[in-house]
Amino acid sequence: HQGRKGQEDFVSLKNHLPLLEKLIGKKIFFSTWAEDFKKKISSLKEGEILLMENTRFLDFESEEKTPEEHSKQPLIKDLALVSDAFVLDALSVSHRSHASVVGFIPLLPSYSGPVLDAEITNLDKALNFQEHPRLLFLGGAKPEDSLKTLSFFLKENKTDKVLVSGIFGELFLVALGKKFGKKDEFFESKGFFSLLPEIKGLYEKFREKIVLPKDFALDKNGKKANISVEQLPLDFISKDIGEKTIQDFSKEISKAKLIVFNGPPGVFEEKAFSLGTKAILKAMSESSAFTFLGGGDTGTALESLGFSSKQFSFVSLSGKASLNYLSGKKLVAVEELKKAKLELK
């Protein structure tokens, strides 16, 4: 699939065709859903590849239904008739009970692919890591998801230290009575204030484990400025962690045996405010710890800031699904594949 209806990236997979052909070095055929795709699939010779159109172009694709309900969809049945097996190799959709994700499992021998297997293996390693200290780094722009992961890691004793940054770190300070000024309007418009009671409760119970930002970098009339927490509130927008926070966080990272990173600490897309993200990634890349990096923006951050995934133990391709797993939630497609594996035996 690619994107969602109404979004800018909701495009045809035909755009991906030349890139895929270049990567694997062979021709790939293509079919829309309106064409006779069954005939196209049946006529494929051994070793030939057919790329189907974006599954989210189908109205029923994104309906949350059981595998059995999805398997009764005529188009799913038609595809299953000309297929020998189903392989799911994308953690990023494994938390969704969508037609193309779970609908084939009741109809075909079904397997997880090598990428999905590697994702689950490394997620399990991060969750069950025994050496101390274990460190959790939470940033990014989705504090609701970060809060679920934080709550699980703290209550299940999966971490010794938590570094909170980005919007999530700022909300901790708001929960403790700080006002940001201009940015408070943004927090309110996004409904983030509803998270404050839970954030405050976790901090009061686990304050010895949680490291808060001490300063921020902000855009002051087109110029970058560093301000301490004591200088809040301000009429300018904070866009990155500040120099003292970078030092504190880097020191904690250097001591860790496990680092689970999810979400950059600042607006790394703007060069002036990429320093925090770059410094944290550098500290992790120089660490001998087991480093697990997740989050939808993390891959983009690595590439744009000059890092390679090889500099870390594991870089997940997933955002929401990996956070769900790190929050102790079962991923519906992974659970269905486990059942299918038992049935195959």
URDA-V868866 format. One record per residue. N is the residue number from 1. RES is the residue in one small letter. NEAR is the number of other C-alpha atoms within 8 Angstrom. Layout:
[[N RES NEAR] [N RES NEAR]]
//
This chain:
[[1 h 6] [2 q 11] [3 g 10] [4 r 8] [5 k 7] [6 g 5] [7 q 7] [8 e 6] [9 d 7] [10 f 10] [11 v 9] [12 s 8] [13 l 12] [14 k 7] [15 n 7] [16 h 7] [17 l 11] [18 p 7] [19 l 7] [20 l 9] [21 e 11] [22 k 8] [23 l 6] [24 i 6] [25 g 6] [26 k 6] [27 k 7] [28 i 11] [29 f 7] [30 f 10] [31 s 11] [32 t 8] [33 w 8] [34 a 5] [35 e 6] [36 d 7] [37 f 10] [38 k 9] [39 k 7] [40 k 9] [41 i 9] [42 s 7] [43 s 6] [44 l 9] [45 k 5] [46 e 4] [47 g 4] [48 e 8] [49 i 8] [50 l 10] [51 l 10] [52 m 10] [53 e 12] [54 n 11] [55 t 10] [56 r 12] [57 f 8] [58 l 7] [59 d 6] [60 f 6] [61 e 11] [62 s 8] [63 e 8] [64 e 7] [65 k 9] [66 t 9] [67 p 13] [68 e 8] [69 e 9] [70 h 14] [71 s 14] [72 k 8] [73 q 8] [74 p 6] [75 l 6] [76 i 14] [77 k 11] [78 d 9] [79 l 9] [80 a 11] [81 l 6] [82 v 9] [83 s 8] [84 d 7] [85 a 8] [86 f 11] [87 v 8] [88 l 10] [89 d 10] [90 a 9] [91 l 12] [92 s 11] [93 v 8] [94 s 13] [95 h 13] [96 r 10] [97 s 14] [98 h 13] [99 a 16] [100 s 9] [101 v 12] [102 v 13] [103 g 16] [104 f 16] [105 i 14] [106 p 9] [107 l 9] [108 l 11] [109 p 10] [110 s 13] [111 y 11] [112 s 11] [113 g 10] [114 p 7] [115 v 8] [116 l 12] [117 d 10] [118 a 8] [119 e 10] [120 i 8] [121 t 8] [122 n 10] [123 l 12] [124 d 8] [125 k 8] [126 a 10] [127 l 8] [128 n 7] [129 f 9] [130 q 4] [131 e 7] [132 h 8] [133 p 11] [134 r 14] [135 l 16] [136 l 11] [137 f 13] [138 l 16] [139 g 17] [140 g 16] [141 a 8] [142 k 8] [143 p 11] [144 e 8] [145 d 10] [146 s 12] [147 l 10] [148 k 9] [149 t 13] [150 l 9] [151 s 10] [152 f 12] [153 f 12] [154 l 10] [155 k 7] [156 e 6] [157 n 7] [158 k 12] [159 t 11] [160 d 10] [161 k 11] [162 v 12] [163 l 12] [164 v 13] [165 s 17] [166 g 16] [167 i 11] [168 f 16] [169 g 12] [170 e 10] [171 l 12] [172 f 13] [173 l 11] [174 v 11] [175 a 11] [176 l 7] [177 g 6] [178 k 9] [179 k 9] [180 f 10] [181 g 11] [182 k 11] [183 k 10] [184 d 9] [185 e 8] [186 f 8] [187 f 10] [188 e 9] [189 s 7] [190 k 6] [191 g 7] [192 f 12] [193 f 8] [194 s 6] [195 l 8] [196 l 12] [197 p 8] [198 e 7] [199 i 12] [200 k 11] [201 g 8] [202 l 10] [203 y 10] [204 e 7] [205 k 6] [206 f 9] [207 r 9] [208 e 5] [209 k 8] [210 i 11] [211 v 10] [212 l 10] [213 p 13] [214 k 9] [215 d 13] [216 f 16] [217 a 14] [218 l 14] [219 d 12] [220 k 9] [221 n 4] [222 g 5] [223 k 6] [224 k 9] [225 a 8] [226 n 10] [227 i 10] [228 s 10] [229 v 9] [230 e 4] [231 q 7] [232 l 10] [233 p 9] [234 l 9] [235 d 6] [236 f 10] [237 i 10] [238 s 9] [239 k 12] [240 d 15] [241 i 15] [242 g 15] [243 e 10] [244 k 8] [245 t 12] [246 i 12] [247 q 8] [248 d 8] [249 f 10] [250 s 11] [251 k 8] [252 e 9] [253 i 12] [254 s 9] [255 k 7] [256 a 12] [257 k 12] [258 l 14] [259 i 15] [260 v 12] [261 f 11] [262 n 13] [263 g 14] [264 p 15] [265 p 13] [266 g 15] [267 v 10] [268 f 13] [269 e 8] [270 e 7] [271 k 7] [272 a 6] [273 f 14] [274 s 14] [275 l 10] [276 g 15] [277 t 12] [278 k 10] [279 a 10] [280 i 11] [281 l 9] [282 k 8] [283 a 11] [284 m 13] [285 s 8] [286 e 6] [287 s 8] [288 s 5] [289 a 9] [290 f 9] [291 t 12] [292 f 15] [293 l 12] [294 g 16] [295 g 16] [296 g 10] [297 d 10] [298 t 12] [299 g 10] [300 t 7] [301 a 12] [302 l 12] [303 e 9] [304 s 8] [305 l 8] [306 g 6] [307 f 8] [308 s 8] [309 s 8] [310 k 6] [311 q 7] [312 f 13] [313 s 8] [314 f 10] [315 v 10] [316 s 11] [317 l 10] [318 s 11] [319 g 12] [320 k 10] [321 a 13] [322 s 14] [323 l 14] [324 n 14] [325 y 11] [326 l 12] [327 s 12] [328 g 8] [329 k 7] [330 k 9] [331 l 12] [332 v 10] [333 a 12] [334 v 11] [335 e 9] [336 e 10] [337 l 12] [338 k 8] [339 k 8] [340 a 13] [341 k 10] [342 l 7] [343 e 6] [344 l 6] [345 k 4]]
//
